[in-house]
Amino acid sequence: MPPTPDYHGMTFRRCGDSGLRLPAISLGLWHNFGNVDPLSESEAMLVRAFELGVTHFDLANNYGPEPGSAELTLGKVLKGALRGRRDELVISTKAGYRMWPGPYGDGGSRKYLLSSLDQSLRRMGLEYVDVFYHHRPDPDTPVEESMWALDQAVRQGKALYAGISNYPPDLTRRAVEILRELRTPVVLHQPKYSLLHREPEEGLLETLGELGVGCIVFSPLAQGLLTDRYLEAVPADSRAAKAHGFLRREEVTPELRAQLVTLNGIARERGQSLAQMALAWVLRHETVTSALVGSSRVSQVEDCVAALRNPAFSAEELARIDGVLGEG
Ligand SMILES: NC(=O)c1ccc[n+]([C@@H]2O[C@H](COP(=O)([O-])OP(=O)(O)OC[C@H]3O[C@@H](n4cnc5c(N)ncnc54)[C@H](OP(=O)(O)O)[C@@H]3O)[C@@H](O)[C@H]2O)c1
């Protein structure tokens, strides 16, 4: 049986004022989809996500390891288990971090962004991506140049929409203004946001709300810290234990663990796992279109999607959570 998405079980939210809707939970391929990971596992997660209505997969040129191999993995799955489902999927990629040696393999130049997108399309075997992002601001390139490159990608039909990631509020305003002057649809900003990383509350979420641009938040589980994975120890198969993982073992301090244990108690009272509460917490903002999770196994994808069963928080719960984290 070919996989069929459960569209009724998923919540879809509009990207700002645009017509594009994303599932409230999206899946990113930063870790666990490289050529160091078993293809069968990666494929199983993508298929299960799709069945659950997670119709958005997020990539970047450099996801792996090795860099580029996550795009190759997705390309294989799109030719395999998800063959023929392209129109039911929103696929994004990005350029902005180091991808190949020399001055044209990093940053925000037109030269880098457009050649990187061509490479990404070849790796995924696609004619177009839905969203092409500039992955991070480049202080050495005028923002006009980077935005004109995104505009060009859209005009060439290689991307349907433009996006920006890791841009601070002021530069976000400028970037959106440039793209809108060109009539290029800019639908998403992708910032880091979680219970443990609240910077977007200092102006970015408000700015995106005012601009009518959607917001897909990455690492809403703080790379796995906001789950039951680290409550007692650092499991051998966890991101913090892996040599190529971006989470360091030292980040799991006794102080943090004590906070996580208390948060886990609050989640249990809500009838949720800690991961589910952390996802509901980022999605409580109207401006947040989607929570972009990673996963290392099918059961995690299922657990994350089930967060949508209890999205509401009482004022008392929010205050208790802030109290645990020393906020407010
Ligand atoms: N724009 C940017 O600059 C940027 C930067 C980073 C990420 N991103 C995007 O955001 C995506 C998500 O980032 P992320 O992987 O850091 O997200 P995350 O959701 O915060 O962390 C994912 C990790 O949490 C653990 N996990 C997930 N669900 C779980 C569950 N239900 N129960 C227990 N553990 C669970 C797994 O850890 P284990 O692997 O240890 O099992 C998983 O690998 C990336 O794939 C990428 O697409 C973008």
The ligand as a MOL file (V3000), in Angstrom:
LIG
                    3D

  0  0  0     0  0            999 V3000
M  V30 BEGIN CTAB
M  V30 COUNTS 48 52 0 0 0
M  V30 BEGIN ATOM
M  V30 1 N 18.1530 27.1630 10.1610 0
M  V30 2 C 19.1050 26.7000 10.9290 0
M  V30 3 O 20.1360 27.3360 11.1620 0
M  V30 4 C 18.9070 25.3540 11.5710 0
M  V30 5 C 19.7810 24.9240 12.5860 0
M  V30 6 C 19.5180 23.6810 13.1820 0
M  V30 7 C 18.4370 22.9040 12.7720 0
M  V30 8 N 17.6310 23.3570 11.7580 0 CHG=1
M  V30 9 C 16.4930 22.5480 11.2730 0
M  V30 10 O 15.6980 22.1420 12.3610 0
M  V30 11 C 15.5540 20.7130 12.3620 0
M  V30 12 C 15.3830 20.2050 13.7530 0
M  V30 13 O 16.5340 20.4960 14.5410 0
M  V30 14 P 16.9260 19.5320 15.7120 0
M  V30 15 O 17.1690 18.1630 15.1820 0
M  V30 16 O 17.9710 20.1860 16.5450 0 CHG=-1
M  V30 17 O 15.5040 19.5010 16.5060 0
M  V30 18 P 14.9930 19.0190 17.9050 0
M  V30 19 O 13.6150 18.5420 17.6100 0
M  V30 20 O 15.1880 20.0960 18.9200 0
M  V30 21 O 15.9280 17.7890 18.3380 0
M  V30 22 C 15.8150 16.5530 17.6880 0
M  V30 23 C 16.3370 15.4300 18.5690 0
M  V30 24 O 15.5160 15.3190 19.7340 0
M  V30 25 C 15.3150 13.9480 20.0660 0
M  V30 26 N 13.8860 13.6850 19.9530 0
M  V30 27 C 13.0320 14.1010 18.9820 0
M  V30 28 N 11.7760 13.7380 19.2790 0
M  V30 29 C 11.8160 13.0580 20.4410 0
M  V30 30 C 10.8340 12.4540 21.2430 0
M  V30 31 N 9.5470 12.5040 20.9170 0
M  V30 32 N 11.2200 11.8430 22.3980 0
M  V30 33 C 12.5320 11.8080 22.7540 0
M  V30 34 N 13.5120 12.3880 22.0210 0
M  V30 35 C 13.1580 13.0180 20.8730 0
M  V30 36 C 16.1700 13.1510 19.1000 0
M  V30 37 O 17.4450 13.0300 19.7210 0
M  V30 38 P 18.3750 11.7100 19.5360 0
M  V30 39 O 18.9120 11.8390 18.1560 0
M  V30 40 O 19.4020 11.8860 20.6010 0
M  V30 41 O 17.4730 10.5320 19.7090 0
M  V30 42 C 16.2650 14.0710 17.9160 0
M  V30 43 O 17.3770 13.8110 17.1080 0
M  V30 44 C 16.8160 20.2410 11.6440 0
M  V30 45 O 16.6950 18.9320 11.1300 0
M  V30 46 C 16.9330 21.2740 10.5540 0
M  V30 47 O 16.0160 20.9670 9.5360 0
M  V30 48 C 17.8540 24.5650 11.1720 0
M  V30 END ATOM
M  V30 BEGIN BOND
M  V30 1 1 1 2
M  V30 2 2 2 3
M  V30 3 1 2 4
M  V30 4 1 4 5
M  V30 5 2 4 48
M  V30 6 2 5 6
M  V30 7 1 6 7
M  V30 8 2 7 8
M  V30 9 1 8 9
M  V30 10 1 8 48
M  V30 11 1 9 10
M  V30 12 1 9 46
M  V30 13 1 10 11
M  V30 14 1 11 12
M  V30 15 1 11 44
M  V30 16 1 12 13
M  V30 17 1 13 14
M  V30 18 2 14 15
M  V30 19 1 14 16
M  V30 20 1 14 17
M  V30 21 1 17 18
M  V30 22 2 18 19
M  V30 23 1 18 20
M  V30 24 1 18 21
M  V30 25 1 21 22
M  V30 26 1 22 23
M  V30 27 1 23 24
M  V30 28 1 23 42
M  V30 29 1 24 25
M  V30 30 1 25 26
M  V30 31 1 25 36
M  V30 32 1 26 27
M  V30 33 1 26 35
M  V30 34 2 27 28
M  V30 35 1 28 29
M  V30 36 1 29 30
M  V30 37 2 29 35
M  V30 38 1 30 31
M  V30 39 2 30 32
M  V30 40 1 32 33
M  V30 41 2 33 34
M  V30 42 1 34 35
M  V30 43 1 36 37
M  V30 44 1 36 42
M  V30 45 1 37 38
M  V30 46 2 38 39
M  V30 47 1 38 40
M  V30 48 1 38 41
M  V30 49 1 42 43
M  V30 50 1 44 45
M  V30 51 1 44 46
M  V30 52 1 46 47
M  V30 END BOND
M  V30 END CTAB
M  END
